[in-house]
Amino acid sequence: MIQPKLTPIPAEIVGQLTPFLVSSVTDIVDVSIERSQTGALYLLIPFQEPNENQTILVEISEERANAIRNRAMPLIFPFMNPEKKLFYLAEMNSDKQIAKLFVLSPEQKLFEWPLPKEYTFNLNFVEKRPPSRLMEFARKRNRVVIEMIFEADDLQENIRVYAFRNVLLPFVELIKTAILSGSLYVNDNNLEAKLKLGLSRIEHKCFLSQLEFKLSNNLLEDNLMLGRVANLYLMLDAENQDEFLELANSYENKKIVLDISKILRAVISNKGTLKSQMASPEKEYQKILLTRGRARMQKKWLDTANTAQPYIIKVAGCLTRLDFEAQRAPLFTLHAADNEKYIGKIASALVQKMDENQYNFRNTNYVCQLEVKYTPESLKNDERYNYTLLDIEEAELDSQTSLDEVEEN
């Protein structure tokens, strides 16, 4: 549509635009009022196909912006009667910013208006806020970013590391459990490698941390993964027990209940507040503000509902004990690659298949499938974990593979 006889002017004359008001029905009328970096307001009306990348725009005053917003001024009127005697024709790029710009007066118009002159459609505008700092950062990194802040009135310097280990790291573990729940794309052993998941920022002075991970190239899997994490925020922001428990029970991986309980206890015992928000390059998700009072309420919901159910984990490590003495149930001890120690019983079905003499307690690594039964703390007893060894096989590692990279069969 742009005529060769029109002389282009620098796009910087208008500059970068940020949506201020946008049509609430863009599929019917795609109109917006946008603000430049200098604070000037522009009315934008794009052409329809096949010229959807071309737009007319005109600078308008606050008064005209309000008149348009209140449906007291036809949309084409500011172009036919521009306050500064001119308007612009622009070719937009894929980011909806001006790539080429041409200046015109109403008398020079060489095309039909994209809307009828007296268009008085009952148009509603909604305010569109610019992307938040977190979303801008996610776009820049092209990753999902989760910001976590822990605040406490009496959080002294000497217990900051303690609180980081007992509050923020368990929250990271909660995020990982949500991602893994029902996922066909990642498992326990390849999660961090596939998603490049890890902390990219730790500031002890203000106790702020950022967790990042990348998305896959599978749109369906990405949406499911983001949805599982987003549900955590909805759950921790729930106002009633039914909603909270419904979201908690929606996860296939029942370890989620244990991880939630850890977070709630950590916030309670550290007398603090956990703030967090997630953003992807395309979307900003709900914030949470988990106070000590809210944590107490939600922990009570969990405890009274008795939601803890057995769940299965896979652990790679070295065996240090196999005990098949007849007078008691067969026992095992496993030292994992992350220095955790697991002690428990061996499932009777597995005992029948095992030969004690075939296992090496030195320089051999095994991948073990464990059933975990968690009992929350009570007034009389501390929390308790009971482990049952369900399956065991020797880890097949080459010289360039670590235990953390053992693939789940």
VOGU-3710 file (C-alpha; in Angstrom, 3 decimals, decimal comma):
1> miqpkltpip> 0,000/0,000/0,000  2,806/2,456/0,777  3,240/4,548/-2,334  6,745/4,903/-3,839  6,257/8,696/-4,124  6,009/9,048/-0,352  9,257/10,060/1,302  10,136/8,118/4,436  11,161/9,895/7,620  13,184/8,415/10,524
11> aeivgqltpf> 11,130/6,051/12,668  12,855/7,613/15,687  10,650/10,699/15,271  7,883/8,692/16,919  10,149/6,125/18,549  9,240/3,040/20,510  5,603/2,764/21,547  4,076/1,069/24,590  0,369/0,096/24,612  -1,657/2,228/27,022
21> lvssvtdivd> -5,254/1,484/26,001  -6,231/-1,367/23,706  -9,513/-2,470/22,190  -11,274/-5,111/24,252  -12,477/-6,724/21,002  -9,391/-6,749/18,775  -10,948/-9,390/16,531  -13,610/-6,813/15,567  -11,772/-3,495/15,827  -8,023/-3,622/16,410
31> vsiersqtga> -7,366/-0,122/17,739  -4,955/1,064/20,393  -3,726/4,224/22,076  -0,019/3,979/22,760  2,517/6,114/24,570  5,933/7,067/23,237  9,096/7,270/25,315  8,597/11,048/25,498  5,094/10,585/26,924  3,160/11,548/23,762
41> lyllipfqep> -0,045/9,633/23,013  -0,741/8,112/19,588  -3,916/6,582/18,189  -3,117/3,529/16,033  -5,450/1,816/13,559  -3,918/-1,070/11,586  -5,115/-2,010/8,118  -6,733/-5,386/7,626  -5,402/-8,156/5,395  -3,455/-8,178/3,158
51> nenqtilvei> -1,828/-5,090/4,681  -1,885/-6,117/8,326  1,663/-4,893/8,892  0,704/-1,321/7,928  -0,853/1,131/10,365  -1,965/4,738/10,458  -1,174/6,674/13,615  -1,690/10,203/14,827  -0,590/12,073/17,919  -3,523/12,972/20,161
61> seeranairn> -4,003/15,017/23,306  -5,192/13,626/26,633  -8,572/15,261/25,941  -8,982/13,419/22,650  -7,799/10,175/24,220  -10,513/10,510/26,868  -13,126/11,384/24,228  -12,213/8,285/22,223  -12,213/6,164/25,354  -15,683/7,466/26,247
71> ramplifpfm> -16,939/6,856/22,675  -17,576/10,575/22,166  -15,334/10,898/19,091  -15,303/8,827/15,868  -12,052/6,929/15,490  -11,142/8,490/12,129  -11,818/12,087/13,268  -8,287/12,650/14,698  -6,811/11,634/11,321  -9,099/13,906/9,317
81> npekklfyla> -8,503/16,766/11,769  -5,043/16,200/13,288  -4,109/18,626/16,050  -0,607/18,979/14,585  -1,835/19,099/10,955  -0,297/15,738/10,086  -0,522/12,034/10,737  1,660/9,042/9,929  1,604/5,896/7,857  3,836/3,167/9,266
91> emnsdkqiak> 5,072/-0,259/8,348  5,316/-2,313/11,542  7,795/-5,068/12,345  7,102/-8,396/14,075  7,427/-6,717/17,498  4,647/-4,252/16,607  7,153/-1,407/16,476  7,693/1,046/13,611  10,062/-0,208/10,901  9,286/2,484/8,284
101> lfvlspeqkl> 7,508/5,797/8,792  5,883/8,236/6,373  4,322/11,606/7,197  1,062/12,764/5,585  -1,561/15,451/5,800  -5,285/14,717/5,300  -5,056/16,240/1,808  -2,227/13,868/0,818  -4,056/10,696/1,757  -3,763/8,245/-1,138
111> fewplpkeyt> -5,747/5,349/0,319  -9,060/4,499/1,895  -9,382/4,828/5,657  -9,213/1,424/7,415  -12,545/2,278/9,117  -15,627/4,245/8,007  -15,338/7,984/8,733  -18,265/8,057/11,131  -17,495/4,786/12,824  -19,225/4,907/16,213
121> fnlnfvekrp> -18,885/1,300/17,312  -19,561/0,888/21,031  -15,864/0,406/21,694  -14,495/-0,393/25,114  -10,860/0,147/25,937  -8,952/-1,727/28,574  -5,749/-0,593/30,144  -2,717/-2,602/29,103  0,187/-2,322/31,453  3,720/-2,558/30,125
131> psrlmefark> 5,561/-5,821/30,836  6,885/-6,081/34,366  10,571/-6,075/35,183  10,445/-9,846/35,694  8,738/-10,491/32,351  11,208/-8,217/30,556  14,027/-10,218/32,137  12,381/-13,492/31,040  12,142/-12,155/27,482  15,759/-11,076/27,523
141> rnrvviemif> 16,877/-14,480/28,786  14,286/-16,356/26,669  13,587/-18,519/29,707  11,072/-19,007/32,471  12,139/-17,014/35,526  10,901/-17,539/39,084  11,741/-14,863/41,627  11,798/-15,787/45,322  12,166/-13,366/48,221  12,175/-14,323/51,896
151> eaddlqenir> 11,659/-11,630/54,511  11,789/-11,860/58,303  12,029/-9,134/60,932  14,656/-10,923/62,991  16,587/-12,555/60,137  20,115/-11,759/61,303  23,162/-12,113/59,095  24,363/-15,250/60,880  21,170/-17,201/60,072  20,665/-16,064/56,483
161> vyafrnvllp> 22,404/-19,111/55,048  20,328/-21,318/57,344  17,112/-19,703/56,112  18,238/-19,990/52,490  18,835/-23,709/52,937  15,592/-24,266/54,837  13,202/-21,959/52,946  14,286/-21,122/49,416  15,932/-24,410/48,504  12,835/-26,395/49,582
171> fveliktail> 10,773/-24,023/47,427  13,028/-24,861/44,471  12,451/-28,554/45,234  8,690/-27,901/45,222  8,954/-26,321/41,758  10,926/-29,323/40,493  8,362/-31,770/41,870  5,561/-29,879/40,115  7,457/-29,938/36,806  8,111/-33,674/37,102
181> sgslyvndnn> 4,540/-34,615/38,015  3,124/-36,453/35,013  5,847/-35,198/32,666  6,809/-37,320/29,664  9,620/-34,937/28,717  11,818/-34,949/31,828  12,485/-37,221/34,801  14,377/-37,057/38,104  17,707/-37,758/36,485  17,651/-35,420/33,489
191> leaklklgls> 15,499/-32,518/34,728  18,309/-30,068/35,416  20,289/-31,031/32,310  17,353/-30,888/29,863  15,770/-27,694/31,181  19,053/-26,055/32,237  17,293/-25,497/35,546  19,199/-23,704/38,260  19,597/-20,622/40,426  20,938/-17,698/38,421
201> riehkcflsq> 20,899/-15,119/41,191  21,388/-15,200/44,951  21,474/-11,969/46,959  21,879/-12,549/50,674  21,599/-8,868/51,599  17,993/-8,625/50,443  17,542/-12,411/50,446  16,399/-12,585/46,826  16,944/-15,531/44,499  16,014/-16,310/40,913
211> lefklsnnll> 15,427/-19,757/39,461  15,507/-20,181/35,689  14,710/-22,952/33,257  14,226/-23,140/29,513  11,220/-24,486/27,680  11,208/-27,396/25,253  10,185/-27,070/21,622  6,940/-28,913/22,338  4,134/-26,396/22,819  1,801/-28,898/24,513
221> ednlmlgrva> 4,443/-30,077/26,986  5,486/-26,482/27,717  1,902/-25,445/28,460  1,386/-28,458/30,728  4,643/-27,795/32,560  3,880/-24,106/33,091  0,361/-25,015/34,170  1,657/-27,402/36,820  3,929/-24,734/38,282  1,226/-22,049/38,029
231> nlylmldaen> -1,125/-24,299/40,021  1,346/-24,167/42,915  0,835/-20,420/43,101  -2,943/-20,811/42,954  -2,758/-23,411/45,723  -0,550/-21,332/48,040  -2,907/-18,397/47,445  -6,071/-20,435/48,094  -8,555/-18,954/50,560  -10,364/-22,156/51,556
241> qdeflelans> -9,439/-25,731/52,372  -11,435/-27,368/49,576  -9,700/-25,345/46,869  -6,296/-25,883/48,472  -6,682/-29,663/48,759  -8,189/-30,020/45,287  -5,102/-28,395/43,778  -2,740/-30,390/46,013  -4,389/-33,665/44,983  -4,303/-32,772/41,277
251> yenkkivldi> -0,621/-33,715/41,044  0,248/-37,227/39,949  3,474/-37,102/41,968  2,309/-37,343/45,598  5,674/-36,078/46,801  4,134/-32,652/46,197  2,319/-32,864/49,554  5,584/-33,475/51,387  7,285/-30,564/49,611  4,381/-28,229/50,389
261> skilravisn> 4,511/-29,246/54,034  8,239/-28,476/54,167  7,667/-24,974/52,786  4,870/-24,243/55,230  6,904/-25,454/58,209  9,933/-23,447/57,069  7,948/-20,207/56,826  6,378/-20,850/60,233  9,613/-21,734/62,037  11,578/-18,855/60,482
271> kgtlksqmas> 8,806/-16,361/61,327  8,943/-14,856/57,870  7,147/-14,187/54,601  7,857/-15,869/51,275  7,152/-13,833/48,141  7,374/-15,317/44,675  6,267/-14,821/41,086  6,845/-16,638/37,809  7,140/-15,110/34,338  7,742/-16,618/30,926
281> pekeyqkill> 8,755/-14,614/27,845  5,055/-14,476/26,911  3,160/-14,295/30,187  3,228/-13,066/33,754  1,790/-15,425/36,357  0,128/-14,964/39,718  2,155/-13,737/42,683  2,113/-15,344/46,097  2,591/-13,773/49,506  2,969/-16,637/51,964
291> trgrarmqkk> 2,902/-15,153/55,453  3,424/-17,052/58,696  -0,302/-16,843/59,460  -1,305/-18,201/56,043  1,303/-20,970/56,328  -0,138/-22,045/59,695  -3,652/-22,141/58,252  -2,632/-24,182/55,201  -0,524/-26,587/57,264  -3,573/-27,245/59,430
301> wldtantaqp> -5,542/-28,026/56,263  -2,907/-30,551/55,199  -2,609/-32,203/58,601  -6,347/-32,586/59,202  -6,940/-33,941/55,693  -4,198/-36,580/56,070  -3,221/-36,065/52,434  0,230/-37,680/52,667  0,351/-40,735/50,381  3,222/-43,073/49,495
311> yiikvagclt> 5,211/-42,026/46,463  8,042/-43,512/44,412  11,510/-42,047/43,893  14,609/-43,253/42,061  17,938/-42,761/43,788  21,446/-43,473/42,489  24,184/-44,308/44,971  26,279/-46,919/46,770  24,974/-49,750/48,928  26,558/-49,925/52,368
321> rldfeaqrap> 24,280/-52,534/53,906  22,106/-55,501/52,970  20,824/-57,454/55,959  18,857/-60,659/55,372  18,837/-61,935/58,969  15,884/-64,230/59,513  14,744/-62,777/62,830  13,745/-59,445/61,313  12,676/-57,902/58,025  15,479/-57,561/55,449
331> lftlhaadne> 17,062/-54,091/55,608  19,169/-51,896/53,339  21,255/-48,729/53,577  21,963/-46,596/50,511  24,289/-43,607/50,338  23,094/-41,407/47,468  25,195/-39,298/45,137  23,926/-36,128/46,859  25,193/-37,417/50,256  21,707/-38,298/51,500
341> kyigkiasal> 21,388/-41,608/53,350  18,355/-43,896/52,930  17,681/-46,685/55,434  14,691/-48,988/55,239  13,135/-52,372/54,488  13,404/-54,492/51,371  10,102/-55,416/49,714  9,299/-59,119/50,109  8,811/-59,540/46,344  12,313/-58,187/45,755
351> vqkmdenqyn> 13,879/-60,339/48,505  12,830/-63,464/46,618  14,769/-62,305/43,549  17,885/-61,012/45,309  21,156/-62,838/45,867  23,091/-61,123/48,642  26,415/-62,264/47,178  25,900/-60,565/43,815  26,034/-57,025/45,200  29,278/-55,097/45,503
361> frntnyvcql> 29,663/-52,659/48,381  32,748/-50,977/46,923  33,107/-48,959/43,722  29,718/-49,984/42,351  26,762/-47,668/41,900  23,154/-48,774/41,839  19,884/-47,181/40,789  17,260/-47,966/43,428  13,503/-47,539/43,271  12,201/-46,579/46,698
371> evkytpeslk> 8,692/-46,234/48,068  8,508/-43,344/50,522  5,898/-43,106/53,269  5,884/-39,763/55,033  4,325/-39,146/58,441  3,927/-35,456/59,363  5,057/-34,171/62,722  2,539/-34,164/65,567  2,426/-32,919/69,135  4,072/-36,152/70,296
381> nderynytll> 6,286/-37,183/67,379  8,648/-35,651/64,848  8,104/-36,111/61,124  9,156/-39,528/59,849  10,164/-41,109/56,524  9,852/-44,862/55,936  11,651/-46,278/52,897  11,012/-49,581/51,130  13,388/-50,849/48,441  11,239/-51,996/45,502
391> dieeaeldsq> 13,857/-52,551/42,801  17,602/-52,283/42,296  19,879/-52,461/39,281  23,471/-51,624/38,597  23,968/-48,186/37,089  25,459/-48,339/33,626  27,882/-45,431/33,501  30,560/-44,540/31,025  33,562/-42,360/31,734  31,695/-39,167/30,847
401> tsldeveen> 28,420/-39,874/32,649  27,687/-38,931/36,239  25,183/-40,474/38,612  22,984/-37,419/38,193  22,566/-38,251/34,505  21,323/-41,834/34,911  18,243/-42,081/32,702  14,994/-43,458/34,007  13,970/-46,645/32,221
//
